[in-house]
Amino acid sequence: MELLGATTIFLAVYISCLLFLSAWRKRTGNGKLPPGPVAFPIIGNVLQLNRKNLPQSLQELSGTYGPIFTIYLGSERVVVLYGHEAVKEALIDQGDEFSGRGRMPIFEKLSKRKGMSFNNGDPWKQLRQFTLTTLRNFGMGKKSIEERILEEAHFLVERLKNTHERPFDPTLFLTHAVSNIICSIVFGDRFDYEDKKFVTLISLIEESDRLQRSHWAELYRFFPTIMDYIPGPHQRIFKHFEELRKFVLERVEMHRESLEPSCPRDFIDAFLIKIKQEQQNSQSEFTTDSLLRRTIGLFFAGTGTTSATLKHGLLLLLKYPEIEEKVHKEIDRVIGRSRSPCMADRSKMPYTDAVVHEIQRVIVLAPLGVPRAVTRDTHFRQYIIPKGTTIFPVLKSVLYDSKEFSNPEQFNPAHFLDENGAFKKSDFFMPFSIGKRSCLGESLARMELFLLLTMILQNFTLKPLIDPKDITRMSFNSYFYKLIVIPR
C-alpha cells in the first residue's frame, strides 16, 4: 500500500510538472509573446486575478507589464490590449488579423459554433453583411425604424403616466419597450405588455442575462469541459435557450406560411427569401437553424444592452438633477411639448447628445469588450501572437482615459462639449467597440437611446426616493432600484 501511495504521488507530481512545462512553453513560445504573470498549470492565472473585478486586475497588470500583456484563464491564452493606442492599432490598423471571434464557451455550446457571433471567415462576412444591409436599408416594411421606436416610446410614456407618481422599478418598463422595438423589426409587430408569451420571453432573457453574469458562468468560461458535467444554475442557460428557440421557430413557421416574396414585412421575411434564393447551394449559411440563432442573437443583444443603458442613465440623472434640468430646458427650446422628438433634432441638441454619450461612457457595460481572436500568426509591435489566441480589447481603458476625459470617474457631459457648447466627437468613444467586429446594432441602439431618453424627459421630471447625494457607485451595481416620475 505504501508503494502504491508513493507511486500515485510520484505520478501526480510528474503529470503536474509536465502540465506546468507545457503551459510555460505555450506562454513563452519563441520568446516573442507579450509578457505577463507566471501561469500555473491547469488553472492559469485564475488565482492571481480578482474575478469579481477583472477590469481592476487588468488595470493593475497593465501598470506592471504595459499596454500589451498575456494572461491565462485556465488553459486559455489571452493577450490583453490596454489603452487607446493599443486597441486602435489592433482593431483598426490591423483589423483583418484581429477580426476573429474569441472563445465564449457558453455561447459556443448554444450556437454549436455556427451562430453569426462565432463565425469567422467568409460565412461570417456574408451573414454580417446581410444583417447590416437588412437593418440599414430595408426599413423593416412600411414603417421606418425611427417610426417603430417612436411608436414604442408613446406606449412607454403612457405606461409611465399610469404609475400616478408612485414609486416603481423602471427595469421591466424599459426592458419591455426596448424588446418590443426588436420584436417589431424581427417579427413585424410589437406585443402587448401583458401578453403571456411576451412576458415569458422577457423573463427567459432576463434570467439568462443574470446567469451569464454569475460566478457559475465564470467557472464555465474557465473550465467548460468539467462544468458541462456539474449540475448548477448555469445549466438553466441551455434550457432557456431551447425555450427561446421554440418560440422563434413558431414565429418563423407563421411567417413562412404567409410569406409574400415581393413584399417582405420584417427581418424574418427577408431571411426566408434569402434561404429560398440559396436553396440550390448546399454550402449556404442561410438556413432555418441559422435564422433561429440570428434572431435569438438580435433579441439578446438588442434587449439587454440598450435597456440597461437607459436604466443606469435614469439613475445617473437622479443623482445629478442639475444635469436633468439642463436637458429639460434644451428639449423645451428645440422640441417643445406638443410634438414628438425625431432624429433630426439631435444635431440641434448638443447637450442632450452629450448626456447620452456620457451615460454610455461612464457605465461601460462591456468593460473588456467582446473577446476577439487573431486569424493567423500576427506580428504586433515587437511581439508575435499565435493564430487563435484570444484577445481582450479593454474598452474601459479607452473610455476612462484621463488624457481624453478629465476626471473620467465623474459623470460630466462636458466631456463631449467644446468651449462653445457644441457637441464634440471623440475617437476614444467606443462603447460598441470598433473595427470589423463592432456591434451590429450600433446605429439602432444610438437611435433608441436618444429618442427614448428624450421622450421620457420631455414628459416627466425624475424624482429619487433618497437624497441624490446618497446615490453612490454601489447603487449602480444593484440590478433594481425605484424612482418616481412626475408629469411636466
Secondary structure, 3 states (H helix, E strand, C coil): CHHHHHHHHHHHHHHHHHHHHHHHHHHHCCCCCCCCCCCECCCECHHHCCCCCHHHHHHHHHHHHCCEEEEEECCEEEEEEECHHHHHHHHHHCCCCCCEECCCHHHHHHHCCCCHHHCCHHHHHHHHHHHHHHHHHCCCCCCCHHHHHHHHHHHHHHHHHCCCCCCECCHHHHHHHHHHHHHHHHHCCCCCCCCHHHHHHHHHHHHHHHHHCCHHHHHHHHCHHHHCCCCCCCHHHHHHHHHHHHHHHHHHHHHHHHCCCCCCCCHHHHHHHHHHHCCCCCCCCCCHHHHHHHHHHHHHHHHHHHHHHHHHHHHHHHHCHHHHHHHHHHHHHHCCCCCCCCHHHHHHCHHHHHHHHHHHHHHCCCCCCCCEECCCCEEECCEEECCCCEEEEEHHHHHCCCCCCCCCCCCCHHHHECCCCCECCCCCCCCCCCHHHCCCCHHHHHHHHHHHHHHHHHHEEEEECCCHHHCCHHHHHCCCCCEEEEEC
